[in-house]
Amino acid sequence: MKRRSFLRRMTAAVAATPSLLEATRDLGGFREALEEAQDEDAFWREVRSQFLLRPGLIHMNSATIGATPRPVLSALTGFLWETESDPQNQVFGPPHLRMDQVREKAAEFLGASLAEVALTRNTTEGMNMVAQAVDLRAGGQILTTNHEHPGGSVCWEHVAERDGAEIVRIEMPVPVESADQVVDLVSSHLTARTRVCSFSHVCTVTGLVMPLARIAALTRPRDIVLVCDGAQAPGMLDVDVRALEVDTYASSSHKWMLAPKGTGLLYIRDEVQDRVRPLFLRSGFEAYTASSGTRNVATVLAHGVAMDFHDTIGRGRVEARCRELGTRLRGRLEAMDGLTILTPRDDTLSGGILTISLQHADYREVRRIMLEDYGFVLKNGKAEYNAIRISTHIFNSEDDVDRMTEALGRVLS
């Protein structure tokens, strides 16, 4: 191809690429459409129209990975082209400065101050930072549970070996009956050697929402660092880390927040930053520092648009919708034979995740049939419970829930 022809084609390609302005228009158009919705059904139909999920595929596994909506994808594409049009001045110029505006949004999204929030790639990275930064001292104990995700437990296994510490795992009841039951379990396992308590905000195994503020009432007077794996909460629940009273909070934004893959947040409470000092944050919490290195600017900026997308709908409204669909799902499953629900029934202890234990069928085979024959994306649960995990998010509908349970009933029968 001749050089002049090549340049013409490249210029046309750049001109056809979504710009930041167009991405903003996408979000503005979405906001206007929501305002014009005549009723709740129309409102949620408009929300669902923003997703690219292929026809016939019903994604009910946001607890593993979310589906990113059109305005966020448009922004991500525009930011990528904008960055590569002038790498030096875009990566280290104005877009670089806009990354900390995303951090401001993140702090507000979590209910924290700007000086307490850093941008990461995922929950595991945040948990690793915290674990490696805590001084456990030889003989110290880490209290956690047997229901933690590997991303929230491998870090403690590593530092326990390094520091000669001990990991104590609470055997969690299934299902949990009350918040009192959880608090009593934690209290009975605390010792003079406990240095860290590490719990999930929303349990990846059963969907249990931990009563963190009540646990903090036990740990804070003892100067125990309360570490939270928040992978499953922001974007499903309206999170306020100050109200939760946790000391650290790591999350993945590519799950329920529906942000680009490889985005996350880390909160470290100001009052414990002298005791929890990750190397990654040695030069500060800003998006780009000497200790963080170069960032994926386009992904970070699109992360901010994902938060704007949630705020356009309303975080409280998103949570209510996840819970509404989850309640509908539970009601239909409770009427079915051949399964036991492992998620707590108490609304304060559950959200948009529901886990079932199959009594007679193999969970792996059921999940395979549900995908291959019916198009439902579910998640294999913990093998010891022969379980399947189901997530309900804003791109799901009442019809999705009803058809999924009808299909599951046919498979189990």
N, C-alpha and C positions, 0 to 999 in steps of 0.2 A: 504494500500500500504506500502511495506517495506521501511525503511528509505533510504537504498542504491538505490533502484529503483527510489524513489522519487527524490533524488539528481541527478541521471543520467538524468531524464526527465527535471528537472529544468535547468541543465547545457546545455542540447540540446536546450531548449527554448531560453535561453539567447544567445547562439551562432547563432540562426536563426533570432535574432532580428536585424533590421536595425541599424547600428552603425553610429556615427557621420561621419566617413570616407565615408560610403556608401551614406549618405545624401549629402555630398559634391560632390560625384561622380554623383549623380542624377542631381544636379544643373549644374555641368560641362558638363554632357551629353546633357542636355537641351540647354546649350549655343552653343555647337557644332552643334546640330541639326538646331538651328536658323541660324547659320552662313552658313550652307549648303543649306538652303531653296532657291529654284530657283526663286521664285517670292513672291509677297505679299500674294497670296492665300495659298501657301505652308507654308509661315511663320506663318500665323494665324491658319492654321490647326494644326501645331505643338504646338502652344500655347494651343489650345483647347484640344489637346490630353493629356495635363497634369492634367485635371480635372476628377473627379470621378462621375460626374452627371450621374444618371442612364438613360439608353436609354428611350426615350419617354417623359422625363421631361425637359422642357426648362425653366431654371431659369432666370427670368428677374426682379429680385428684390434685387439687391445688395445694394440698398439704405436701406434695412432692415438688410440683412445679406449676406455676401459673401460666395463664394465656395473656400475652401482652396486647392491649387494645390499639386500634388504629392511630389515635393521636400520638401515642407514645412511639409506635413504630415509625410514623411519619417524622417525628422529631429526631429519633435516633438516626434515620437515614439522612436527614438534612444535616445533622451535626457531623456525621461521618464525612460527607462530601465537603462541608464547610472546612473541616479540619484538614483534609487532604489537599484542599486547594492551595493551602499555604501552611505547611506543617509547623514551621518555626514560629510564625506569628500567631497561629491559631492555638497550638498546644500551650504556648507560653505567653500568649497575649490576652485579649479580652475574654475569650471563652474560658481560659484558665482562671480568670478572676471570677467568672460566673459560677465556677464549681463551688465556691464558698457560699453563694446564694442558695445553692441546693442544700448545703449543710445547714443553712438557716431554716429552710423548709423542714428538713429532717428533725431539727431540734424542736420545732413547733409541733411536728407530727407526733413526736414521742412525749411531749410535755416536759422537755428538758431545756437547759440553757445552752447557748452556742458553745460555750467553753467545755461542755460535757459530751459532745457528740462528734464522732469521726465517721467518715465514709469508708466502707470496706467492700469486699467482694462477696461475702456470705457469712453465715452464722459461724461456721467452723473456724474461719479465719479470726473472727472476733473472739471466740472462745479460746483459741490458741494464744492470742495476744494476752488475754487476761490470765490464763493459767500460768504462762511462762513469766508473768510479771509479779505474781503473788509470792511473798516470802512464807513458805510453809514451815520451815525449820524441821530438822530431823525429829521424828516422832509425832509430828502433827497429823491431824485427821482431816479428810475431805468427806463430808457427808453428802450423799447423792441418793439416787434410786436405781432400781433395776429396770426402769422404763425409759432411760435417757437414750437419745439418738447417739450413734457413734460419734457424730461431730461434736457432741457435748460431753463425751466421756473419754475419748482417746487422749485428749489433752491432759486429763487428770492422771491417766495411767502413765503418761510420759513424765510428768513432773513428780509423781510419786516415786518412780524409779530414780529420778535424778536427785531428789531431796530426802529420800528415805522416809517418805510419808506413807500413811495408810489410807486406803479408800474404804469407806463403810457404805454399803448399799442397802437402803430400806427396801424390803420386799413389799411392793405396793398391792393392796387389795384390788380385786377385779370383780365387779365394779366398785369404785369408791362410793360410800353411802352418804358421807357428809363432810363438810369442811372440818368439823371437830375431829373426825377420824384421822384426817391428814395431819392436822396440827399436833394431835397427841402422838402420832408416830414420830414426827420430827422431834418433838420435845423429849421423847423417851430415848432418842438416839444421840442427843447432844452430850458431849463430855467436856472435861477441862482441856482436852487435847484438840477439840474441833477448831480448825482455823478457817475453813471454808464450807459453806453449804451451796451446792450447785443443783438447781432444779430447773425444769422446763416451765415456761409460763403456761403453754398448752402442750400436753403430753402427746408425743408422736404416736404412741402405742394405742391409747384409749380415747384421746381427745379431752382428757381431764384438764380443766382450768385450775391451776394451783392457787390456793388462797395465800398469795405471796405477802400481802400486807400483814396478815396475822403471823406468818412465819418470821417476817422482819421484826415483829415485836419480841420474838425470842432471840434472834441473832444479834440485833444491834446493841443491846445492853452488854452483850458478851464480847463485843468487838470482833465478831465473826463476819467475814466478808460473804454477803449473799449475792451469789452469781446466778444470772438467769439466762437460759437458752430461750430466746424469744422468737425462734424461727417461725413458729406457727401463729403468731398473733397479729403483728401490724398488717393492716389490710383486711383482716377479718374482724378483730376487735378494735375498738377505739382506745388505744393504749395511752396511759399516763404513767410514766415511770416514777414520777414523784409520788403519786397515789399508791403505787405498788410498793414503794419504799425499798426497792432493790438497790444494791450497790453498783452492779454492772448489768448490762442488758445487751446481748448480741442478737442480731436478726438478719434474715435473708429477705431482701425485697423482691426477689424473683418468684416468690411463692404467692402469698395472698395479696401483696401490694401490686402485683402484676407489672413490675418493672422489668427492664431488660435483664437477661440472664447474667449472673456474675455481679450483682449489686447487693449491698447490705449496709447495716448500720451498727455502730457500737457506742453505747452510752457508758460512761464511767462517772459516778456521782462525785461532785466536786470535793466532798469531804473525805473521800478515800483515795484521791489521786496521789497522795504522798505514799500510799501503800501499794497501789496498783499502777505501775509505770511501765507500759509496754515499750519496747525498743522502737516499734513502728511510730509511736507518738512522742518520742523523746524531743523532737524539734517542734512539737505543738500539734494541735488538733486540726489545723488547716488541711484542706484537700491535698495540697502539694507542699511538701517540706523536704528538708535534707534527709530526714529519716524515712519518709514514705516513698520518695522517688516519683518518677513520671507516672501519670494516671491515664486511664482511658477516658479522655475528656468527653467524647461523644456519649459514651455509656453513662457517665456521671450526670451529664446535663439531661439526658432522657429520663434518668432516675427521678429528677425533679419534676418532669412532666407527668410521670406516673403518680406522684403525690398530688399534683394539680388535678389529675383525672379523678382521684378519690374525693378531693375537696369539692369538685364540681358536682358530684353526686351527693356528697355529705357523708362524713365518716360514720356518724351515728346511724344514718340511713343504710349504709353498707353493712354495718354490724347487724342491724335489725333484719335485713334481708337474708343474710347468711343464717341467722338464727331461725327465721321464719321457715326457710326451706329445710333446715335441719330438723325442726319440730315436725314438719310434714313427713319427712323421711322416717323419723322415729315412730310416728303414729302408724304408718303403713307397715313398718317392720315388726312392730309389736303384735300385729294381727297375724303374723306368719308363723308357721311351724318350721322346725328344723334349724333354728338359730337362737342365740342368746346375745343380747346387746350388752357390750362391755363399757360403753360410755355412761358416765353418771347421769341420772335422770334429773337431778337438781339443775335448773337453768343457770345458776351462778357458777356451776362447776362444769359447764359444757358450752360449746359454741357451734361452729360449722363442720366439725369432724365427728363422725359416728363410726364406731368399730363394732363389728359383729363376729361372734364365734360360731362356726358351723358345727352342727352336732353330728352329722353323718357324712356329708360330702367333703372332699379334699379342697381346701381353700385355693390352692394353685390351679387346679383344674376348673373350678368354678370361675375364677377370675379370667382364665383363658377363654372359656366359652362365652362369658359376658362380653369380652372384647371382640372375638372373632365372629360370633354369631349375631350379636346384638349391637355392637359398636360402643359399649360403655367402657370408659377408661377408669378402672378402679385400682386399688393398691393391695398387694399382698401384705397382710399384717404379720404379727409375730407368730412364728411357727408353733410355739408351745401352746398358743390359744387357737390354732387352726382358724386364723382370723382374716377378715377382709376389712379394709378401711375405706370409707366413703366421705368425700368432701363436697359440700355445697357452697357455690360462690355466685356472684352476681351475674355471670354469663349462663347460669343454669336457670331452669324454669320449673314451675309446678308440674308441667307435662313431662319434663325430664325425670323428675322424681317418681312420678306415677308409672311411667313406662319402665324405668329401671327396676322398680320393685316388682312389677308384673313379670318382667323377664327373669328376675332372680327367683321368683316363686316357681316359674316353669322349670328352671334349671334344677332347683332343689327337689322338685317333685319327681 
